[in-house]
Amino acid sequence: MTGDALPLKDLVHLGFWQFKAAQNSQEANGANQRLTGMVYSQGWALCMFLNYYQDGKYLPQFHDYMRAEVRGEGGGEAFEEIFYLETDEDWADFEAEFREFLFTGLRQMGLKNRR
């Protein structure tokens, strides 16, 4: 983990059992508490990004990935294949779009829907 967030590549490649172990060992374990909280919050933000970035730029791939998950064929490698993330440069571009969405698009959505 770098800084306060996981790189997206690490997030999508985090294994279910690794996450489950961290989730099940929370008491007096700050690292597991942070990891679990980070996965939940970044996972939520990633889903928002994939649905709403640039009017749904990634929505068709998101649907494809969710179908793969339902079939038990998800995970990091499937994510890379479906979203065409073949190189470190591809990941860097994807991460930059994600951060742009977090600090502009998602924030604007929140302000617009605030009561």
C-alpha positions as CSV (number, residue, x, y, z in Angstrom):
1,M,0.0,0.0,0.0
2,T,1.4,3.4,-0.9
3,G,0.3,6.5,0.9
4,D,-3.4,6.4,1.8
5,A,-4.6,4.3,-1.1
6,L,-3.9,1.1,-2.9
7,P,-2.8,1.4,-6.6
8,L,-5.7,0.1,-8.7
9,K,-3.6,-2.7,-10.0
10,D,-3.1,-4.0,-6.4
11,L,-6.7,-3.5,-5.6
12,V,-8.0,-5.6,-8.5
13,H,-5.4,-8.3,-7.9
14,L,-6.1,-8.6,-4.2
15,G,-7.1,-12.2,-3.7
16,F,-10.4,-13.0,-2.0
17,W,-8.7,-15.1,0.7
18,Q,-6.2,-12.4,1.4
19,F,-9.0,-9.9,1.9
20,K,-11.1,-12.4,3.9
21,A,-8.1,-13.1,6.2
22,A,-7.7,-9.4,6.9
23,Q,-11.4,-9.0,7.4
24,N,-11.5,-11.8,9.9
25,S,-8.5,-10.5,11.9
26,Q,-9.5,-7.0,12.8
27,E,-9.1,-6.9,16.5
28,A,-6.0,-5.0,17.6
29,N,-4.7,-5.2,14.0
30,G,-4.5,-1.7,12.6
31,A,-3.0,-2.9,9.3
32,N,-5.9,-5.3,8.6
33,Q,-8.5,-2.6,9.7
34,R,-6.9,-0.1,7.2
35,L,-6.7,-2.7,4.4
36,T,-10.3,-3.7,4.8
37,G,-11.6,-0.1,5.0
38,M,-9.5,0.8,2.0
39,V,-10.7,-2.1,-0.1
40,Y,-14.3,-1.2,0.6
41,S,-14.0,2.5,0.0
42,Q,-11.8,2.2,-3.1
43,G,-13.9,-0.6,-4.5
44,W,-17.0,1.6,-4.1
45,A,-15.2,4.5,-5.8
46,L,-13.9,2.2,-8.6
47,C,-17.5,1.0,-9.3
48,M,-18.7,4.6,-9.5
49,F,-15.8,5.5,-11.8
50,L,-16.5,2.5,-14.1
51,N,-20.2,3.5,-14.3
52,Y,-20.0,7.3,-14.6
53,Y,-16.6,8.4,-15.9
54,Q,-17.1,10.4,-19.1
55,D,-20.7,9.5,-19.4
56,G,-20.1,5.7,-19.1
57,K,-16.9,5.3,-21.1
58,Y,-16.2,2.1,-19.2
59,L,-19.8,0.9,-18.6
60,P,-19.8,-1.8,-21.3
61,Q,-16.5,-3.3,-19.9
62,F,-17.9,-3.0,-16.4
63,H,-20.9,-5.1,-17.4
64,D,-18.6,-7.7,-19.0
65,Y,-16.5,-7.9,-15.9
66,M,-19.5,-8.3,-13.6
67,R,-20.7,-11.1,-15.8
68,A,-17.3,-12.7,-15.4
69,E,-17.5,-12.4,-11.7
70,V,-21.0,-14.0,-11.6
71,R,-19.6,-16.9,-13.6
72,G,-16.7,-17.2,-11.1
73,E,-14.2,-16.0,-13.8
74,G,-13.4,-12.6,-12.3
75,G,-10.2,-11.4,-10.6
76,G,-7.2,-9.3,-11.6
77,E,-6.3,-11.1,-14.8
78,A,-9.9,-10.9,-16.1
79,F,-10.0,-7.3,-15.1
80,E,-6.8,-6.5,-17.1
81,E,-8.1,-8.4,-20.1
82,I,-11.6,-6.8,-20.2
83,F,-10.3,-3.3,-19.6
84,Y,-7.3,-3.7,-22.0
85,L,-4.7,-3.0,-19.3
86,E,-1.7,-4.7,-20.8
87,T,1.2,-2.5,-19.8
88,D,2.3,-0.3,-16.9
89,E,1.5,2.7,-19.1
90,D,-2.0,1.4,-19.6
91,W,-2.4,1.1,-15.8
92,A,-0.9,4.6,-15.2
93,D,-3.4,6.1,-17.7
94,F,-6.3,4.2,-16.1
95,E,-5.2,5.3,-12.6
96,A,-4.9,9.0,-13.8
97,E,-8.5,8.8,-15.1
98,F,-9.7,7.3,-11.9
99,R,-8.0,10.0,-9.8
100,E,-9.4,12.7,-12.1
101,F,-12.9,11.3,-11.5
102,L,-12.3,11.1,-7.7
103,F,-11.3,14.7,-7.4
104,T,-13.6,16.3,-10.0
105,G,-16.5,14.1,-11.2
106,L,-17.3,12.3,-8.0
107,R,-16.9,15.4,-6.0
108,Q,-19.2,17.3,-8.3
109,M,-21.8,14.5,-8.1
110,G,-21.7,14.7,-4.3
111,L,-22.1,18.5,-4.3
112,K,-25.0,18.3,-6.8
113,N,-26.8,15.7,-4.7
114,R,-26.2,17.3,-1.4
115,R,-29.3,18.4,0.5
